[in-house]
């Protein structure tokens, strides 16, 4: 009887883990909904991190998701507009908020899990 209960508990735990891993970015999506950000591009790959808003004429919000918290250097070379950058930790708390003009650089020294770039048209 105890073996059956333990097996059921294991199955429930596995299901919970599977549900969490299915939507790894649920926290950031809740954050975006809270602030009314509806149109955005989710950047999770190396290439999407590399290009971001560069060469885009009318960009939407860009959400960069990093595999683990890290220092994030960014620049606004080849970006057509001012950009507000929100650097967030794993709990989606804003660590740093900065507005960058065209052709500027910035490094967030605190470990960042998410970066949100909002065009300021």
PDB file as gemmi writes it, atoms N, CA and C in Angstrom:
CRYST1    1.000    1.000    1.000  90.00  90.00  90.00 P 1                      
ATOM      1  N   UNK A   1       0.821  -1.189   0.000  1.00  0.00           N  
ATOM      2  CA  UNK A   1       0.000   0.000   0.000  1.00  0.00           C  
ATOM      3  C   UNK A   1       0.874   1.266   0.000  1.00  0.00           C  
ATOM      4  N   UNK A   2       1.907   1.276   0.829  1.00  0.00           N  
ATOM      5  CA  UNK A   2       2.807   2.426   0.887  1.00  0.00           C  
ATOM      6  C   UNK A   2       3.523   2.635  -0.451  1.00  0.00           C  
ATOM      7  N   UNK A   3       3.844   1.535  -1.125  1.00  0.00           N  
ATOM      8  CA  UNK A   3       4.516   1.638  -2.421  1.00  0.00           C  
ATOM      9  C   UNK A   3       3.620   2.331  -3.440  1.00  0.00           C  
ATOM     10  N   UNK A   4       2.335   2.047  -3.408  1.00  0.00           N  
ATOM     11  CA  UNK A   4       1.387   2.659  -4.336  1.00  0.00           C  
ATOM     12  C   UNK A   4       1.290   4.158  -4.054  1.00  0.00           C  
ATOM     13  N   UNK A   5       1.225   4.540  -2.787  1.00  0.00           N  
ATOM     14  CA  UNK A   5       1.139   5.952  -2.407  1.00  0.00           C  
ATOM     15  C   UNK A   5       2.412   6.683  -2.834  1.00  0.00           C  
ATOM     16  N   UNK A   6       3.570   6.075  -2.598  1.00  0.00           N  
ATOM     17  CA  UNK A   6       4.836   6.686  -2.992  1.00  0.00           C  
ATOM     18  C   UNK A   6       4.913   6.842  -4.510  1.00  0.00           C  
ATOM     19  N   UNK A   7       4.442   5.836  -5.238  1.00  0.00           N  
ATOM     20  CA  UNK A   7       4.454   5.896  -6.700  1.00  0.00           C  
ATOM     21  C   UNK A   7       3.549   7.037  -7.192  1.00  0.00           C  
ATOM     22  N   UNK A   8       2.388   7.191  -6.582  1.00  0.00           N  
ATOM     23  CA  UNK A   8       1.476   8.266  -6.960  1.00  0.00           C  
ATOM     24  C   UNK A   8       2.093   9.629  -6.660  1.00  0.00           C  
ATOM     25  N   UNK A   9       2.760   9.740  -5.510  1.00  0.00           N  
ATOM     26  CA  UNK A   9       3.413  11.002  -5.164  1.00  0.00           C  
ATOM     27  C   UNK A   9       4.521  11.328  -6.162  1.00  0.00           C  
ATOM     28  N   UNK A  10       5.277  10.307  -6.568  1.00  0.00           N  
ATOM     29  CA  UNK A  10       6.332  10.504  -7.555  1.00  0.00           C  
ATOM     30  C   UNK A  10       5.750  10.969  -8.890  1.00  0.00           C  
ATOM     31  N   UNK A  11       4.634  10.371  -9.288  1.00  0.00           N  
ATOM     32  CA  UNK A  11       4.000  10.740 -10.550  1.00  0.00           C  
ATOM     33  C   UNK A  11       3.504  12.189 -10.507  1.00  0.00           C  
ATOM     34  N   UNK A  12       2.938  12.573  -9.372  1.00  0.00           N  
ATOM     35  CA  UNK A  12       2.467  13.958  -9.217  1.00  0.00           C  
ATOM     36  C   UNK A  12       3.656  14.924  -9.286  1.00  0.00           C  
ATOM     37  N   UNK A  13       4.737  14.600  -8.617  1.00  0.00           N  
ATOM     38  CA  UNK A  13       5.932  15.455  -8.633  1.00  0.00           C  
ATOM     39  C   UNK A  13       6.496  15.567 -10.055  1.00  0.00           C  
ATOM     40  N   UNK A  14       6.554  14.457 -10.776  1.00  0.00           N  
ATOM     41  CA  UNK A  14       7.050  14.478 -12.153  1.00  0.00           C  
ATOM     42  C   UNK A  14       6.155  15.338 -13.040  1.00  0.00           C  
ATOM     43  N   UNK A  15       4.847  15.248 -12.829  1.00  0.00           N  
ATOM     44  CA  UNK A  15       3.912  16.041 -13.606  1.00  0.00           C  
ATOM     45  C   UNK A  15       4.105  17.535 -13.330  1.00  0.00           C  
ATOM     46  N   UNK A  16       4.308  17.897 -12.059  1.00  0.00           N  
ATOM     47  CA  UNK A  16       4.533  19.297 -11.711  1.00  0.00           C  
ATOM     48  C   UNK A  16       5.813  19.823 -12.353  1.00  0.00           C  
ATOM     49  N   UNK A  17       6.857  19.014 -12.329  1.00  0.00           N  
ATOM     50  CA  UNK A  17       8.124  19.418 -12.955  1.00  0.00           C  
ATOM     51  C   UNK A  17       7.930  19.586 -14.458  1.00  0.00           C  
ATOM     52  N   UNK A  18       7.205  18.681 -15.080  1.00  0.00           N  
ATOM     53  CA  UNK A  18       6.951  18.765 -16.520  1.00  0.00           C  
ATOM     54  C   UNK A  18       6.166  20.027 -16.866  1.00  0.00           C  
ATOM     55  N   UNK A  19       5.178  20.368 -16.045  1.00  0.00           N  
ATOM     56  CA  UNK A  19       4.381  21.574 -16.295  1.00  0.00           C  
ATOM     57  C   UNK A  19       5.242  22.823 -16.181  1.00  0.00           C  
ATOM     58  N   UNK A  20       6.122  22.863 -15.185  1.00  0.00           N  
ATOM     59  CA  UNK A  20       7.002  24.026 -15.020  1.00  0.00           C  
ATOM     60  C   UNK A  20       7.966  24.146 -16.187  1.00  0.00           C  
ATOM     61  N   UNK A  21       8.524  23.020 -16.634  1.00  0.00           N  
ATOM     62  CA  UNK A  21       9.493  23.084 -17.719  1.00  0.00           C  
ATOM     63  C   UNK A  21       8.825  23.391 -19.052  1.00  0.00           C  
ATOM     64  N   UNK A  22       7.521  23.103 -19.175  1.00  0.00           N  
ATOM     65  CA  UNK A  22       6.805  23.417 -20.404  1.00  0.00           C  
ATOM     66  C   UNK A  22       6.758  24.913 -20.638  1.00  0.00           C  
ATOM     67  N   UNK A  23       6.572  25.680 -19.607  1.00  0.00           N  
ATOM     68  CA  UNK A  23       6.501  27.126 -19.739  1.00  0.00           C  
ATOM     69  C   UNK A  23       7.520  27.770 -18.809  1.00  0.00           C  
ATOM     70  N   UNK A  24       8.785  27.698 -19.219  1.00  0.00           N  
ATOM     71  CA  UNK A  24       9.875  28.228 -18.404  1.00  0.00           C  
ATOM     72  C   UNK A  24       9.763  29.737 -18.224  1.00  0.00           C  
ATOM     73  N   UNK A  25       9.104  30.407 -19.164  1.00  0.00           N  
ATOM     74  CA  UNK A  25       9.060  31.858 -19.158  1.00  0.00           C  
ATOM     75  C   UNK A  25       7.735  32.403 -18.645  1.00  0.00           C  
ATOM     76  N   UNK A  26       7.038  31.655 -17.820  1.00  0.00           N  
ATOM     77  CA  UNK A  26       5.737  32.103 -17.305  1.00  0.00           C  
ATOM     78  C   UNK A  26       5.873  33.381 -16.489  1.00  0.00           C  
ATOM     79  N   UNK A  27       6.930  33.502 -15.680  1.00  0.00           N  
ATOM     80  CA  UNK A  27       7.117  34.695 -14.849  1.00  0.00           C  
ATOM     81  C   UNK A  27       7.261  35.952 -15.697  1.00  0.00           C  
ATOM     82  N   UNK A  28       8.068  35.854 -16.758  1.00  0.00           N  
ATOM     83  CA  UNK A  28       8.281  37.039 -17.589  1.00  0.00           C  
ATOM     84  C   UNK A  28       7.008  37.387 -18.346  1.00  0.00           C  
ATOM     85  N   UNK A  29       6.226  36.399 -18.741  1.00  0.00           N  
ATOM     86  CA  UNK A  29       4.958  36.667 -19.436  1.00  0.00           C  
ATOM     87  C   UNK A  29       3.975  37.360 -18.492  1.00  0.00           C  
ATOM     88  N   UNK A  30       3.950  36.953 -17.239  1.00  0.00           N  
ATOM     89  CA  UNK A  30       3.108  37.634 -16.243  1.00  0.00           C  
ATOM     90  C   UNK A  30       3.554  39.089 -16.079  1.00  0.00           C  
ATOM     91  N   UNK A  31       4.862  39.327 -16.050  1.00  0.00           N  
ATOM     92  CA  UNK A  31       5.423  40.669 -15.930  1.00  0.00           C  
ATOM     93  C   UNK A  31       4.965  41.536 -17.105  1.00  0.00           C  
ATOM     94  N   UNK A  32       5.054  40.987 -18.322  1.00  0.00           N  
ATOM     95  CA  UNK A  32       4.660  41.733 -19.518  1.00  0.00           C  
ATOM     96  C   UNK A  32       3.173  42.060 -19.491  1.00  0.00           C  
ATOM     97  N   UNK A  33       2.358  41.099 -19.093  1.00  0.00           N  
ATOM     98  CA  UNK A  33       0.911  41.332 -18.988  1.00  0.00           C  
ATOM     99  C   UNK A  33       0.621  42.438 -17.977  1.00  0.00           C  
ATOM    100  N   UNK A  34       1.331  42.407 -16.855  1.00  0.00           N  
ATOM    101  CA  UNK A  34       1.124  43.402 -15.801  1.00  0.00           C  
ATOM    102  C   UNK A  34       1.361  44.821 -16.319  1.00  0.00           C  
ATOM    103  N   UNK A  35       2.369  44.983 -17.171  1.00  0.00           N  
ATOM    104  CA  UNK A  35       2.702  46.308 -17.691  1.00  0.00           C  
ATOM    105  C   UNK A  35       2.071  46.588 -19.050  1.00  0.00           C  
ATOM    106  N   UNK A  36       1.196  45.705 -19.514  1.00  0.00           N  
ATOM    107  CA  UNK A  36       0.459  45.946 -20.752  1.00  0.00           C  
ATOM    108  C   UNK A  36       1.280  45.818 -22.014  1.00  0.00           C  
ATOM    109  N   UNK A  37       2.365  45.074 -21.962  1.00  0.00           N  
ATOM    110  CA  UNK A  37       3.197  44.878 -23.152  1.00  0.00           C  
ATOM    111  C   UNK A  37       2.637  43.679 -23.908  1.00  0.00           C  
ATOM    112  N   UNK A  38       1.970  43.963 -25.035  1.00  0.00           N  
ATOM    113  CA  UNK A  38       1.277  42.914 -25.794  1.00  0.00           C  
ATOM    114  C   UNK A  38       2.099  42.404 -26.973  1.00  0.00           C  
ATOM    115  N   UNK A  39       2.778  43.315 -27.672  1.00  0.00           N  
ATOM    116  CA  UNK A  39       3.552  42.916 -28.854  1.00  0.00           C  
ATOM    117  C   UNK A  39       5.030  42.876 -28.478  1.00  0.00           C  
ATOM    118  N   UNK A  40       5.610  41.698 -28.575  1.00  0.00           N  
ATOM    119  CA  UNK A  40       7.023  41.573 -28.250  1.00  0.00           C  
ATOM    120  C   UNK A  40       7.617  40.382 -28.981  1.00  0.00           C  
ATOM    121  N   UNK A  41       8.937  40.399 -29.076  1.00  0.00           N  
ATOM    122  CA  UNK A  41       9.667  39.282 -29.655  1.00  0.00           C  
ATOM    123  C   UNK A  41      10.473  38.640 -28.537  1.00  0.00           C  
ATOM    124  N   UNK A  42      10.308  37.356 -28.363  1.00  0.00           N  
ATOM    125  CA  UNK A  42      11.027  36.615 -27.333  1.00  0.00           C  
ATOM    126  C   UNK A  42      12.349  36.128 -27.923  1.00  0.00           C  
ATOM    127  N   UNK A  43      13.451  36.546 -27.352  1.00  0.00           N  
ATOM    128  CA  UNK A  43      14.788  36.215 -27.861  1.00  0.00           C  
ATOM    129  C   UNK A  43      15.462  35.233 -26.904  1.00  0.00           C  
ATOM    130  N   UNK A  44      15.601  34.009 -27.347  1.00  0.00           N  
ATOM    131  CA  UNK A  44      16.208  32.991 -26.496  1.00  0.00           C  
ATOM    132  C   UNK A  44      17.462  32.372 -27.116  1.00  0.00           C  
ATOM    133  N   UNK A  45      17.660  32.548 -28.407  1.00  0.00           N  
ATOM    134  CA  UNK A  45      18.810  31.931 -29.077  1.00  0.00           C  
ATOM    135  C   UNK A  45      19.990  32.893 -29.138  1.00  0.00           C  
ATOM    136  N   UNK A  46      21.138  32.356 -29.452  1.00  0.00           N  
ATOM    137  CA  UNK A  46      22.344  33.176 -29.570  1.00  0.00           C  
ATOM    138  C   UNK A  46      22.167  34.250 -30.642  1.00  0.00           C  
ATOM    139  N   UNK A  47      21.639  33.866 -31.811  1.00  0.00           N  
ATOM    140  CA  UNK A  47      21.479  34.835 -32.893  1.00  0.00           C  
ATOM    141  C   UNK A  47      20.474  35.930 -32.554  1.00  0.00           C  
ATOM    142  N   UNK A  48      19.390  35.564 -31.902  1.00  0.00           N  
ATOM    143  CA  UNK A  48      18.418  36.601 -31.531  1.00  0.00           C  
ATOM    144  C   UNK A  48      19.004  37.532 -30.471  1.00  0.00           C  
ATOM    145  N   UNK A  49      19.856  37.016 -29.593  1.00  0.00           N  
ATOM    146  CA  UNK A  49      20.554  37.872 -28.621  1.00  0.00           C  
ATOM    147  C   UNK A  49      21.533  38.787 -29.351  1.00  0.00           C  
ATOM    148  N   UNK A  50      22.178  38.244 -30.360  1.00  0.00           N  
ATOM    149  CA  UNK A  50      23.193  38.997 -31.092  1.00  0.00           C  
ATOM    150  C   UNK A  50      22.604  40.190 -31.838  1.00  0.00           C  
ATOM    151  N   UNK A  51      21.487  39.992 -32.535  1.00  0.00           N  
ATOM    152  CA  UNK A  51      20.920  41.048 -33.373  1.00  0.00           C  
ATOM    153  C   UNK A  51      19.929  41.940 -32.642  1.00  0.00           C  
ATOM    154  N   UNK A  52      19.067  41.390 -31.826  1.00  0.00           N  
ATOM    155  CA  UNK A  52      18.111  42.211 -31.093  1.00  0.00           C  
ATOM    156  C   UNK A  52      17.374  43.187 -31.994  1.00  0.00           C  
ATOM    157  N   UNK A  53      17.398  44.477 -31.651  1.00  0.00           N  
ATOM    158  CA  UNK A  53      16.688  45.504 -32.412  1.00  0.00           C  
ATOM    159  C   UNK A  53      17.492  46.071 -33.582  1.00  0.00           C  
ATOM    160  N   UNK A  54      18.708  45.600 -33.767  1.00  0.00           N  
ATOM    161  CA  UNK A  54      19.537  46.158 -34.834  1.00  0.00           C  
ATOM    162  C   UNK A  54      18.869  45.956 -36.193  1.00  0.00           C  
ATOM    163  N   UNK A  55      18.921  46.986 -36.997  1.00  0.00           N  
ATOM    164  CA  UNK A  55      18.426  46.979 -38.382  1.00  0.00           C  
ATOM    165  C   UNK A  55      16.906  46.850 -38.484  1.00  0.00           C  
ATOM    166  N   UNK A  56      16.178  47.080 -37.405  1.00  0.00           N  
ATOM    167  CA  UNK A  56      14.719  47.001 -37.427  1.00  0.00           C  
ATOM    168  C   UNK A  56      14.167  48.422 -37.416  1.00  0.00           C  
ATOM    169  N   UNK A  57      13.293  48.746 -38.391  1.00  0.00           N  
ATOM    170  CA  UNK A  57      12.792  50.123 -38.497  1.00  0.00           C  
ATOM    171  C   UNK A  57      11.769  50.471 -37.424  1.00  0.00           C  
ATOM    172  N   UNK A  58      10.779  49.634 -37.206  1.00  0.00           N  
ATOM    173  CA  UNK A  58       9.736  49.897 -36.210  1.00  0.00           C  
ATOM    174  C   UNK A  58       9.657  48.729 -35.233  1.00  0.00           C  
ATOM    175  N   UNK A  59      10.587  48.669 -34.303  1.00  0.00           N  
ATOM    176  CA  UNK A  59      10.639  47.488 -33.432  1.00  0.00           C  
ATOM    177  C   UNK A  59       9.530  47.473 -32.381  1.00  0.00           C  
ATOM    178  N   UNK A  60       9.117  46.250 -32.041  1.00  0.00           N  
ATOM    179  CA  UNK A  60       8.259  46.041 -30.879  1.00  0.00           C  
ATOM    180  C   UNK A  60       9.187  45.859 -29.694  1.00  0.00           C  
ATOM    181  N   UNK A  61       8.643  45.490 -28.564  1.00  0.00           N  
ATOM    182  CA  UNK A  61       9.475  45.186 -27.402  1.00  0.00           C  
ATOM    183  C   UNK A  61      10.257  43.900 -27.682  1.00  0.00           C  
ATOM    184  N   UNK A  62      11.463  43.846 -27.178  1.00  0.00           N  
ATOM    185  CA  UNK A  62      12.289  42.640 -27.297  1.00  0.00           C  
ATOM    186  C   UNK A  62      12.559  42.122 -25.890  1.00  0.00           C  
ATOM    187  N   UNK A  63      12.331  40.836 -25.695  1.00  0.00           N  
ATOM    188  CA  UNK A  63      12.531  40.206 -24.400  1.00  0.00           C  
ATOM    189  C   UNK A  63      13.671  39.196 -24.559  1.00  0.00           C  
ATOM    190  N   UNK A  64      14.768  39.453 -23.887  1.00  0.00           N  
ATOM    191  CA  UNK A  64      15.923  38.556 -23.943  1.00  0.00           C  
ATOM    192  C   UNK A  64      15.888  37.666 -22.707  1.00  0.00           C  
ATOM    193  N   UNK A  65      15.947  36.368 -22.938  1.00  0.00           N  
ATOM    194  CA  UNK A  65      15.937  35.395 -21.843  1.00  0.00           C  
ATOM    195  C   UNK A  65      17.288  34.694 -21.858  1.00  0.00           C  
ATOM    196  N   UNK A  66      17.993  34.759 -20.736  1.00  0.00           N  
ATOM    197  CA  UNK A  66      19.306  34.129 -20.630  1.00  0.00           C  
ATOM    198  C   UNK A  66      19.181  32.824 -19.853  1.00  0.00           C  
ATOM    199  N   UNK A  67      20.016  31.848 -20.203  1.00  0.00           N  
ATOM    200  CA  UNK A  67      19.932  30.536 -19.561  1.00  0.00           C  
ATOM    201  C   UNK A  67      20.207  30.612 -18.066  1.00  0.00           C  
ATOM    202  N   UNK A  68      21.127  31.484 -17.700  1.00  0.00           N  
ATOM    203  CA  UNK A  68      21.430  31.689 -16.276  1.00  0.00           C  
ATOM    204  C   UNK A  68      21.729  33.165 -16.066  1.00  0.00           C  
ATOM    205  N   UNK A  69      21.572  33.664 -14.861  1.00  0.00           N  
ATOM    206  CA  UNK A  69      21.859  35.081 -14.609  1.00  0.00           C  
ATOM    207  C   UNK A  69      23.309  35.417 -14.958  1.00  0.00           C  
ATOM    208  N   UNK A  70      23.484  36.567 -15.604  1.00  0.00           N  
ATOM    209  CA  UNK A  70      24.821  36.963 -16.043  1.00  0.00           C  
ATOM    210  C   UNK A  70      24.901  38.473 -16.206  1.00  0.00           C  
ATOM    211  N   UNK A  71      26.131  38.995 -16.261  1.00  0.00           N  
ATOM    212  CA  UNK A  71      26.336  40.403 -16.586  1.00  0.00           C  
ATOM    213  C   UNK A  71      25.987  40.575 -18.063  1.00  0.00           C  
ATOM    214  N   UNK A  72      25.299  41.662 -18.379  1.00  0.00           N  
ATOM    215  CA  UNK A  72      24.829  41.844 -19.755  1.00  0.00           C  
ATOM    216  C   UNK A  72      25.329  43.175 -20.318  1.00  0.00           C  
ATOM    217  N   UNK A  73      26.213  43.111 -21.335  1.00  0.00           N  
ATOM    218  CA  UNK A  73      26.599  44.325 -22.042  1.00  0.00           C  
ATOM    219  C   UNK A  73      25.674  44.512 -23.250  1.00  0.00           C  
ATOM    220  N   UNK A  74      25.233  45.746 -23.480  1.00  0.00           N  
ATOM    221  CA  UNK A  74      24.407  46.013 -24.657  1.00  0.00           C  
ATOM    222  C   UNK A  74      24.895  47.284 -25.337  1.00  0.00           C  
ATOM    223  N   UNK A  75      24.469  47.456 -26.588  1.00  0.00           N  
ATOM    224  CA  UNK A  75      24.755  48.683 -27.318  1.00  0.00           C  
ATOM    225  C   UNK A  75      23.561  49.011 -28.194  1.00  0.00           C  
ATOM    226  N   UNK A  76      23.500  50.254 -28.636  1.00  0.00           N  
ATOM    227  CA  UNK A  76      22.414  50.669 -29.519  1.00  0.00           C  
ATOM    228  C   UNK A  76      22.944  51.114 -30.885  1.00  0.00           C  
ATOM    229  N   UNK A  77      24.062  50.540 -31.306  1.00  0.00           N  
ATOM    230  CA  UNK A  77      24.560  50.794 -32.654  1.00  0.00           C  
ATOM    231  C   UNK A  77      23.586  50.140 -33.630  1.00  0.00           C  
ATOM    232  N   UNK A  78      23.273  50.799 -34.708  1.00  0.00           N  
ATOM    233  CA  UNK A  78      22.367  50.294 -35.758  1.00  0.00           C  
ATOM    234  C   UNK A  78      20.926  50.138 -35.276  1.00  0.00           C  
ATOM    235  N   UNK A  79      20.569  50.819 -34.195  1.00  0.00           N  
ATOM    236  CA  UNK A  79      19.193  50.808 -33.698  1.00  0.00           C  
ATOM    237  C   UNK A  79      18.571  52.144 -34.079  1.00  0.00           C  
ATOM    238  N   UNK A  80      17.332  52.116 -34.572  1.00  0.00           N  
ATOM    239  CA  UNK A  80      16.717  53.303 -35.167  1.00  0.00           C  
ATOM    240  C   UNK A  80      16.073  54.263 -34.167  1.00  0.00           C  
ATOM    241  N   UNK A  81      16.005  53.908 -32.890  1.00  0.00           N  
ATOM    242  CA  UNK A  81      15.291  54.739 -31.928  1.00  0.00           C  
ATOM    243  C   UNK A  81      15.946  54.667 -30.549  1.00  0.00           C  
ATOM    244  N   UNK A  82      15.552  55.579 -29.661  1.00  0.00           N  
ATOM    245  CA  UNK A  82      15.944  55.454 -28.258  1.00  0.00           C  
ATOM    246  C   UNK A  82      15.350  54.173 -27.707  1.00  0.00           C  
ATOM    247  N   UNK A  83      16.024  53.591 -26.716  1.00  0.00           N  
ATOM    248  CA  UNK A  83      15.566  52.324 -26.152  1.00  0.00           C  
ATOM    249  C   UNK A  83      15.573  52.404 -24.627  1.00  0.00           C  
ATOM    250  N   UNK A  84      14.455  52.016 -24.020  1.00  0.00           N  
ATOM    251  CA  UNK A  84      14.438  51.856 -22.563  1.00  0.00           C  
ATOM    252  C   UNK A  84      14.753  50.396 -22.280  1.00  0.00           C  
ATOM    253  N   UNK A  85      15.736  50.162 -21.427  1.00  0.00           N  
ATOM    254  CA  UNK A  85      16.162  48.805 -21.099  1.00  0.00           C  
ATOM    255  C   UNK A  85      15.846  48.513 -19.633  1.00  0.00           C  
ATOM    256  N   UNK A  86      15.150  47.430 -19.413  1.00  0.00           N  
ATOM    257  CA  UNK A  86      14.834  46.973 -18.062  1.00  0.00           C  
ATOM    258  C   UNK A  86      15.590  45.673 -17.823  1.00  0.00           C  
ATOM    259  N   UNK A  87      16.452  45.677 -16.841  1.00  0.00           N  
ATOM    260  CA  UNK A  87      17.230  44.492 -16.488  1.00  0.00           C  
ATOM    261  C   UNK A  87      16.548  43.839 -15.294  1.00  0.00           C  
ATOM    262  N   UNK A  88      16.175  42.561 -15.432  1.00  0.00           N  
ATOM    263  CA  UNK A  88      15.412  41.868 -14.402  1.00  0.00           C  
ATOM    264  C   UNK A  88      16.174  40.653 -13.878  1.00  0.00           C  
ATOM    265  N   UNK A  89      15.943  40.340 -12.607  1.00  0.00           N  
ATOM    266  CA  UNK A  89      16.543  39.144 -12.030  1.00  0.00           C  
ATOM    267  C   UNK A  89      15.619  37.943 -12.265  1.00  0.00           C  
ATOM    268  N   UNK A  90      15.924  36.821 -11.633  1.00  0.00           N  
ATOM    269  CA  UNK A  90      15.147  35.595 -11.836  1.00  0.00           C  
ATOM    270  C   UNK A  90      13.702  35.714 -11.360  1.00  0.00           C  
ATOM    271  N   UNK A  91      13.457  36.625 -10.412  1.00  0.00           N  
ATOM    272  CA  UNK A  91      12.103  36.810  -9.880  1.00  0.00           C  
ATOM    273  C   UNK A  91      11.343  37.899 -10.636  1.00  0.00           C  
ATOM    274  N   UNK A  92      11.899  38.360 -11.750  1.00  0.00           N  
ATOM    275  CA  UNK A  92      11.311  39.434 -12.560  1.00  0.00           C  
ATOM    276  C   UNK A  92      11.208  40.744 -11.797  1.00  0.00           C  
ATOM    277  N   UNK A  93      12.135  40.967 -10.889  1.00  0.00           N  
ATOM    278  CA  UNK A  93      12.239  42.257 -10.209  1.00  0.00           C  
ATOM    279  C   UNK A  93      13.213  43.119 -11.001  1.00  0.00           C  
ATOM    280  N   UNK A  94      12.860  44.375 -11.188  1.00  0.00           N  
ATOM    281  CA  UNK A  94      13.719  45.270 -11.962  1.00  0.00           C  
ATOM    282  C   UNK A  94      14.964  45.606 -11.138  1.00  0.00           C  
ATOM    283  N   UNK A  95      16.121  45.302 -11.704  1.00  0.00           N  
ATOM    284  CA  UNK A  95      17.396  45.607 -11.062  1.00  0.00           C  
ATOM    285  C   UNK A  95      17.853  47.000 -11.481  1.00  0.00           C  
ATOM    286  N   UNK A  96      17.831  47.236 -12.797  1.00  0.00           N  
ATOM    287  CA  UNK A  96      18.272  48.504 -13.366  1.00  0.00           C  
ATOM    288  C   UNK A  96      17.339  48.875 -14.513  1.00  0.00           C  
ATOM    289  N   UNK A  97      17.042  50.156 -14.619  1.00  0.00           N  
ATOM    290  CA  UNK A  97      16.296  50.681 -15.755  1.00  0.00           C  
ATOM    291  C   UNK A  97      17.115  51.833 -16.330  1.00  0.00           C  
ATOM    292  N   UNK A  98      17.347  51.807 -17.630  1.00  0.00           N  
ATOM    293  CA  UNK A  98      18.159  52.837 -18.260  1.00  0.00           C  
ATOM    294  C   UNK A  98      17.589  53.142 -19.648  1.00  0.00           C  
ATOM    295  N   UNK A  99      17.666  54.417 -20.049  1.00  0.00           N  
ATOM    296  CA  UNK A  99      17.275  54.830 -21.392  1.00  0.00           C  
ATOM    297  C   UNK A  99      18.547  55.127 -22.169  1.00  0.00           C  
ATOM    298  N   UNK A 100      18.672  54.485 -23.332  1.00  0.00           N  
ATOM    299  CA  UNK A 100      19.867  54.657 -24.153  1.00  0.00           C  
ATOM    300  C   UNK A 100      19.512  55.341 -25.469  1.00  0.00           C  
ATOM    301  N   UNK A 101      20.265  56.380 -25.808  1.00  0.00           N  
ATOM    302  CA  UNK A 101      20.146  56.999 -27.127  1.00  0.00           C  
ATOM    303  C   UNK A 101      20.821  56.093 -28.151  1.00  0.00           C  
ATOM    304  N   UNK A 102      20.710  56.484 -29.407  1.00  0.00           N  
ATOM    305  CA  UNK A 102      21.387  55.737 -30.470  1.00  0.00           C  
ATOM    306  C   UNK A 102      22.900  55.766 -30.241  1.00  0.00           C  
ATOM    307  N   UNK A 103      23.559  54.709 -30.633  1.00  0.00           N  
ATOM    308  CA  UNK A 103      25.019  54.590 -30.587  1.00  0.00           C  
ATOM    309  C   UNK A 103      25.619  54.725 -29.191  1.00  0.00           C  
ATOM    310  N   UNK A 104      24.967  54.155 -28.213  1.00  0.00           N  
ATOM    311  CA  UNK A 104      25.469  54.154 -26.834  1.00  0.00           C  
ATOM    312  C   UNK A 104      25.720  52.728 -26.374  1.00  0.00           C  
ATOM    313  N   UNK A 105      26.493  52.604 -25.306  1.00  0.00           N  
ATOM    314  CA  UNK A 105      26.793  51.299 -24.702  1.00  0.00           C  
ATOM    315  C   UNK A 105      26.448  51.334 -23.227  1.00  0.00           C  
ATOM    316  N   UNK A 106      26.140  50.139 -22.697  1.00  0.00           N  
ATOM    317  CA  UNK A 106      25.841  50.023 -21.272  1.00  0.00           C  
ATOM    318  C   UNK A 106      26.124  48.585 -20.836  1.00  0.00           C  
ATOM    319  N   UNK A 107      26.658  48.456 -19.637  1.00  0.00           N  
ATOM    320  CA  UNK A 107      26.883  47.121 -19.062  1.00  0.00           C  
ATOM    321  C   UNK A 107      26.182  47.073 -17.711  1.00  0.00           C  
ATOM    322  N   UNK A 108      25.301  46.105 -17.555  1.00  0.00           N  
ATOM    323  CA  UNK A 108      24.665  45.889 -16.255  1.00  0.00           C  
ATOM    324  C   UNK A 108      25.559  44.935 -15.474  1.00  0.00           C  
ATOM    325  N   UNK A 109      26.133  45.419 -14.402  1.00  0.00           N  
ATOM    326  CA  UNK A 109      27.091  44.629 -13.629  1.00  0.00           C  
ATOM    327  C   UNK A 109      26.415  43.572 -12.760  1.00  0.00           C  
ATOM    328  N   UNK A 110      25.151  43.768 -12.429  1.00  0.00           N  
ATOM    329  CA  UNK A 110      24.428  42.787 -11.615  1.00  0.00           C  
ATOM    330  C   UNK A 110      23.993  41.621 -12.503  1.00  0.00           C  
ATOM    331  N   UNK A 111      23.918  40.416 -11.950  1.00  0.00           N  
ATOM    332  CA  UNK A 111      23.466  39.276 -12.747  1.00  0.00           C  
ATOM    333  C   UNK A 111      22.010  39.460 -13.200  1.00  0.00           C  
ATOM    334  N   UNK A 112      21.777  39.247 -14.496  1.00  0.00           N  
ATOM    335  CA  UNK A 112      20.481  39.469 -15.114  1.00  0.00           C  
ATOM    336  C   UNK A 112      19.976  38.179 -15.742  1.00  0.00           C  
ATOM    337  N   UNK A 113      18.713  37.861 -15.527  1.00  0.00           N  
ATOM    338  CA  UNK A 113      18.085  36.697 -16.164  1.00  0.00           C  
ATOM    339  C   UNK A 113      17.281  37.119 -17.394  1.00  0.00           C  
ATOM    340  N   UNK A 114      16.678  38.332 -17.325  1.00  0.00           N  
ATOM    341  CA  UNK A 114      15.861  38.846 -18.421  1.00  0.00           C  
ATOM    342  C   UNK A 114      16.267  40.282 -18.731  1.00  0.00           C  
ATOM    343  N   UNK A 115      16.196  40.637 -20.000  1.00  0.00           N  
ATOM    344  CA  UNK A 115      16.382  42.010 -20.428  1.00  0.00           C  
ATOM    345  C   UNK A 115      15.201  42.365 -21.312  1.00  0.00           C  
ATOM    346  N   UNK A 116      14.538  43.467 -21.005  1.00  0.00           N  
ATOM    347  CA  UNK A 116      13.435  43.943 -21.822  1.00  0.00           C  
ATOM    348  C   UNK A 116      13.866  45.250 -22.463  1.00  0.00           C  
ATOM    349  N   UNK A 117      13.810  45.296 -23.789  1.00  0.00           N  
ATOM    350  CA  UNK A 117      14.130  46.511 -24.533  1.00  0.00           C  
ATOM    351  C   UNK A 117      12.832  47.058 -25.113  1.00  0.00           C  
ATOM    352  N   UNK A 118      12.512  48.277 -24.742  1.00  0.00           N  
ATOM    353  CA  UNK A 118      11.291  48.938 -25.206  1.00  0.00           C  
ATOM    354  C   UNK A 118      11.657  50.124 -26.076  1.00  0.00           C  
ATOM    355  N   UNK A 119      11.198  50.151 -27.330  1.00  0.00           N  
ATOM    356  CA  UNK A 119      11.494  51.299 -28.187  1.00  0.00           C  
ATOM    357  C   UNK A 119      10.739  52.524 -27.690  1.00  0.00           C  
ATOM    358  N   UNK A 120      11.393  53.672 -27.753  1.00  0.00           N  
ATOM    359  CA  UNK A 120      10.763  54.924 -27.325  1.00  0.00           C  
ATOM    360  C   UNK A 120      10.519  55.774 -28.563  1.00  0.00           C  
ATOM    361  N   UNK A 121       9.437  55.508 -29.235  1.00  0.00           N  
ATOM    362  CA  UNK A 121       9.106  56.228 -30.479  1.00  0.00           C  
ATOM    363  C   UNK A 121       8.491  57.569 -30.180  1.00  0.00           C  
TER     364      UNK A 121                                                      
END                                                                             
